[in-house]
């Protein structure tokens, strides 16, 4: 019996644990089922932990595989786990029978009395429930021996309702009596539990402790890609490959962690790694999952693994006349899923790669040849023909190269990259120059598809040959372009690319362009980045390379904006003109994308939205994955800032899905999702995503998105009342932005947030100094909406300094101007600040009117967390912070916060640590609080603080 089960909530399982708890409470019985490694035991532990927290007794029975062949083993373990007092009241025969079961104080040759033993177990469980509810968890019913299963069925049938039972089962994949390994017609259920590696045998079926109804059975589903990324972060594994790991594991946590650890154990940097590890524990787990499959099933699965778009009909035409039955058996075993139309999808990407990897060349070749004869797409046919032979063939290579363009036009960039590399590898060796050119093209195709594994494979092959400088540079730049955020481990690539491009202005321009990105993203040096961009643009212009020149000017404009240069827009306009002349719309439109981002920074939101909506469909059809992701990031931010919160969340989730699917770092996508959640989701989720983004960005050495993630985190911490944490977080943003020499305050609006945090921490002079420092820069650059944010913060400084009338007037004007700019959430936030100031002026009706107006703004925008902030009153008391009673209105916001901490039992030292103040400052502030409230002790202070009203926030709640 475990009295302290594993207490933490497994990632992505909160809803399932709640449902399980409800099922146990209402029905008394529940079965957790699902494939091995899916996390059933962790869910059961969480349910047991909740039961323990409620004071229930938890019995945890975890039979082992060896117990299956030991009669009475599980029942004996159950008896051994209960307190001895549970056996004291048993009648003599029943007690003797139980003792014989446990071999306690019984003669070796003593006979069991089966009736007495059944009654004894039943009475023992009934005795336990007499002291309160009992939860019995049987973790893995497969290993319960038949005799124990029989005893438990009888005991549970007689057990009172206070005994709840949770059975954890992993169904057997194939029936032990399947004749000749033929799965047709066998009644199987899904299972991916590892079979013994030496001689795979069918697993034992789970023991039936009762006949479960449909309502009793809860299936533990795979984790979603985003949940899997969180699991990797929790286990200190790099989250960059979360999308690929999800594809490899199918969301199975055990398999996913094995893949993640395989990557972590590799000496190769993550962005250089193959898409999937081909060895280690991950591959062993996949082999175990496949091992119980009979030969006919494996043959059908091999054809499905080799096909681009497998269906049961295709597998049947390729030589498996009983494909439907074979694949249905594989589906019952949890290896594949089948749609109504017969489409086949493996439940984990590592399964087909392992199956193909472990199949001999002859079988693979025969399978490809069979598929080439029956597929109805010429592109797929040529792919199978190429994979069916290991003899180089120029005719075949040329067909593959021609198919690349066809597939790219269809929008399948990943298949285009695969075909391009296959074309290069099929090219005969004696055509060395042609092979090298195709390898360089394959590397670039992989970069367009964001396939780092294929780019590295092509580059490695090319660099091992006698390639010229241009091809070497092209291959290396392709690898760099697939690295995303992770540029810190590629210094050697840059050095070699610079050496190879020394005598070629066009190549050097391309290398300098990549260095410009690295300098700002990884090194945090915008000045050096601008210099590289300027050099790249000049070199490209000197050789008439308009494409590279446009990209370099775009990068220069981006950095000019960061550095506060008034020339940024003119440079960007020049880049757009070159881009229009060089490329069709939708293909590598970096300047147009940056134009939309500048519109976002300037809060020209309608213009930004229209620009993106016109470009996004074209980019999705014929542009790069990263451009599509960038547009979705920007569109999500635009919609969130416009107060179209649901649309912002939708775009942010799309950006995350594309990011994970492409194998890019999720840091930027998590930042965007945090931004959208802070507008229309929940502050708790916003902070969770922001923390994930910060961690992923630190993994990648990305200073830009680290600051952005911390900004969203600090903003959410501030508005939810955790001022000390917000101050610490926003100071990190301030330090990072100043270290990177960021001048333009519109790029990241942290200044107004830090000013409010400083004010809330009773550092009004520092807050005013920050505002005075930023305002002239914003005025010089014409950043109108930045000035409005500063006005909101400054108005609160005025109120804290006793100038409430001026503060109210400024907040009224600012709220109106924010509304005119379409910044509805900022308008609502300004109205909440106005309500507090009006309450301070004793204008309760005006305060209520402002608060109602804010609630209306938030409700129309779908800004759920902000509406909750307004509506919940005391539950959000520290978010403002606000007064708890009329007496507290005499205190400043910083004094209210300290009063609440002290009334809740915080010592002066603890309060000083949480508020980042000295103990002397806390003591002095407490003295002022005592004087204002006319109290003489902490107990009296707590009485005053706790007299505040409850319910919806009204003007009396706004200190």
Beta strands, then each sheet from edge to edge (+ up, - down):
strand 1: 29-33
strand 2: 57-61
strand 3: 134-139
strand 4: 163-169
strand 5: 217-219
strand 6: 336-338
strand 7: 344-346
sheet 1: 2+ 3+ 4+ 1+ 5+
sheet 2: 6+ 7-
end
